[in-house]
Amino acid sequence: MKKLLSGIVIAFVLLQGCTKKNDTCSYTDSTLTAPKIEVDSLQAYLTKNSISATQNPAGFFYTITPAATGKAIVNLCSTLTVKYKGKFVNGSVFDSTATSTTAAFQLGQVIVGWQKGLPLIKSNEKITLYIPPTLGYGFTDVRDAGGHVVIPANSILIFDIELVDVN
């Protein structure tokens, strides 16, 4: 019995030593682009409100306010620390970091509009993203824990984002 138990322990230890950690990035870059009707709608909003923004080939628009040079985002597995405010075209805020706080996440965990937009800046810079529904939350309502709609389906979203740090 001792030999059997010793054999199991030795086998376990050997197998643990052979186990590799998976440190590779499992996120893949999205090829999603907004349809022309969404891009046209977003462009109409920007024109109506005299907002000058650059169009990205994926279909979102952006403006950058550089503050300084900083660290660049390497890939979708980069961990970002940000301050942000998300609002609708009517100006009402649906989400934001609290005053003097930040949020941290891997870039691959967020909506495609952020995945494509945030690599355009470095740490210590700010960007405003104008995101069409396809690159945001799409065609489904986003609900809170109580079942209340927080972001209606097909919403154009505006995010003011400060990239605080990149790891």
C-alpha positions as CSV (number, residue, x, y, z in Angstrom):
1,M,0.0,0.0,0.0
2,K,2.9,2.4,0.8
3,K,4.5,1.7,-2.6
4,L,1.2,2.5,-4.3
5,L,0.7,5.7,-2.4
6,S,4.3,6.7,-2.9
7,G,3.9,6.0,-6.7
8,I,0.8,8.2,-6.9
9,V,2.5,11.1,-5.0
10,I,5.6,10.9,-7.3
11,A,3.5,10.7,-10.4
12,F,1.5,13.7,-9.2
13,V,4.6,15.7,-8.5
14,L,6.1,14.8,-11.9
15,L,2.9,15.8,-13.7
16,Q,2.7,19.1,-11.9
17,G,6.3,19.9,-13.0
18,C,5.4,19.3,-16.6
19,T,2.3,21.4,-16.6
20,K,2.8,24.6,-18.5
21,K,1.1,27.9,-17.7
22,N,-0.9,29.4,-20.6
23,D,0.3,33.0,-20.7
24,T,-0.7,33.5,-24.3
25,C,-3.3,36.0,-25.3
26,S,-6.6,34.3,-26.1
27,Y,-8.4,37.4,-27.6
28,T,-8.6,37.8,-31.3
29,D,-8.8,41.1,-33.2
30,S,-12.3,41.8,-34.5
31,T,-12.9,42.5,-38.1
32,L,-16.4,43.9,-37.4
33,T,-17.3,47.1,-39.1
34,A,-20.4,49.2,-38.8
35,P,-22.9,49.2,-41.6
36,K,-23.2,52.3,-43.8
37,I,-26.5,53.3,-42.3
38,E,-25.0,53.5,-38.8
39,V,-22.0,55.4,-40.0
40,D,-24.2,57.9,-41.9
41,S,-26.4,58.4,-38.8
42,L,-23.4,59.0,-36.6
43,Q,-21.9,61.4,-39.2
44,A,-25.3,63.3,-39.2
45,Y,-25.1,63.7,-35.4
46,L,-21.6,65.0,-35.6
47,T,-22.4,67.5,-38.4
48,K,-25.6,68.7,-36.6
49,N,-23.6,69.3,-33.4
50,S,-20.6,70.9,-35.2
51,I,-18.3,68.2,-33.9
52,S,-15.1,67.6,-35.9
53,A,-14.0,64.0,-35.6
54,T,-11.9,61.6,-37.5
55,Q,-13.5,58.5,-39.0
56,N,-11.9,55.1,-38.4
57,P,-12.3,52.5,-41.1
58,A,-14.3,50.3,-38.7
59,G,-17.0,53.0,-38.6
60,F,-16.5,54.8,-35.4
61,F,-15.4,58.4,-35.0
62,Y,-12.9,59.9,-32.6
63,T,-11.1,63.0,-31.3
64,I,-7.8,62.8,-29.4
65,T,-6.5,65.3,-26.8
66,P,-2.9,64.5,-26.3
67,A,-1.5,65.4,-22.9
68,A,1.9,63.8,-23.1
69,T,3.7,60.8,-24.5
70,G,3.3,57.6,-22.6
71,K,3.1,53.8,-22.9
72,A,1.4,52.3,-25.9
73,I,-1.1,49.5,-25.9
74,V,0.6,46.3,-27.1
75,N,-2.4,44.0,-27.8
76,L,-5.9,43.0,-26.6
77,C,-4.3,41.4,-23.5
78,S,-2.9,44.7,-22.4
79,T,-4.3,45.7,-19.0
80,L,-5.5,49.3,-19.1
81,T,-6.3,51.7,-16.3
82,V,-8.8,54.4,-17.4
83,K,-11.1,57.1,-16.3
84,Y,-14.2,57.4,-18.4
85,K,-17.7,58.7,-18.9
86,G,-20.2,57.0,-21.2
87,K,-23.2,58.9,-22.5
88,F,-25.9,58.9,-25.1
89,V,-26.3,61.5,-27.9
90,N,-28.9,63.3,-25.8
91,G,-26.1,63.9,-23.2
92,S,-27.4,61.7,-20.4
93,V,-24.7,59.6,-18.7
94,F,-25.2,55.9,-18.5
95,D,-21.9,54.9,-16.9
96,S,-18.7,56.4,-15.6
97,T,-15.9,55.9,-13.2
98,A,-16.5,57.7,-9.9
99,T,-14.5,61.0,-9.2
100,S,-10.9,60.2,-8.4
101,T,-11.2,56.5,-9.2
102,T,-10.2,54.4,-12.2
103,A,-11.3,51.2,-13.8
104,A,-8.9,48.4,-14.9
105,F,-9.5,45.7,-17.5
106,Q,-7.9,43.8,-20.4
107,L,-8.6,45.5,-23.7
108,G,-10.1,42.3,-25.1
109,Q,-12.8,42.3,-22.5
110,V,-14.6,45.5,-23.7
111,I,-16.7,46.5,-26.7
112,V,-15.2,46.5,-30.2
113,G,-15.3,50.3,-30.4
114,W,-13.0,50.5,-27.4
115,Q,-10.8,47.7,-28.7
116,K,-10.2,49.6,-31.9
117,G,-10.2,53.2,-30.5
118,L,-8.0,53.0,-27.4
119,P,-4.9,51.8,-29.2
120,L,-4.9,55.1,-31.0
121,I,-3.7,56.8,-27.8
122,K,-1.0,56.3,-25.3
123,S,-1.1,56.6,-21.5
124,N,-1.7,60.1,-20.3
125,E,-3.8,61.0,-23.3
126,K,-7.6,61.4,-23.8
127,I,-9.9,60.3,-26.5
128,T,-13.6,60.8,-27.2
129,L,-15.1,57.8,-29.1
130,Y,-18.4,58.1,-31.0
131,I,-19.5,54.5,-31.4
132,P,-22.2,53.2,-33.7
133,P,-24.4,50.3,-32.3
134,T,-22.6,47.5,-34.1
135,L,-19.3,48.4,-32.4
136,G,-21.0,49.0,-29.1
137,Y,-23.7,46.9,-27.5
138,G,-25.5,46.1,-30.7
139,F,-29.1,45.1,-31.1
140,T,-29.9,43.9,-27.6
141,D,-30.8,46.0,-24.6
142,V,-28.2,46.1,-21.8
143,R,-29.9,45.6,-18.4
144,D,-28.8,46.0,-14.9
145,A,-29.1,43.4,-12.1
146,G,-32.7,44.5,-11.5
147,G,-33.7,44.0,-15.2
148,H,-33.9,47.7,-16.0
149,V,-32.6,48.8,-19.4
150,V,-29.4,50.8,-18.9
151,I,-28.4,51.0,-22.6
152,P,-31.2,50.6,-25.1
153,A,-30.6,48.4,-28.2
154,N,-29.2,50.2,-31.3
155,S,-27.7,53.1,-29.2
156,I,-25.0,55.4,-30.5
157,L,-22.6,55.8,-27.6
158,I,-20.1,58.5,-26.7
159,F,-17.2,57.8,-24.4
160,D,-14.8,60.4,-23.0
161,I,-11.8,58.3,-21.9
162,E,-8.5,59.1,-20.2
163,L,-5.9,56.3,-20.5
164,V,-4.1,56.5,-17.2
165,D,-1.8,53.4,-17.5
166,V,-1.0,50.4,-19.7
167,N,0.5,47.1,-18.4
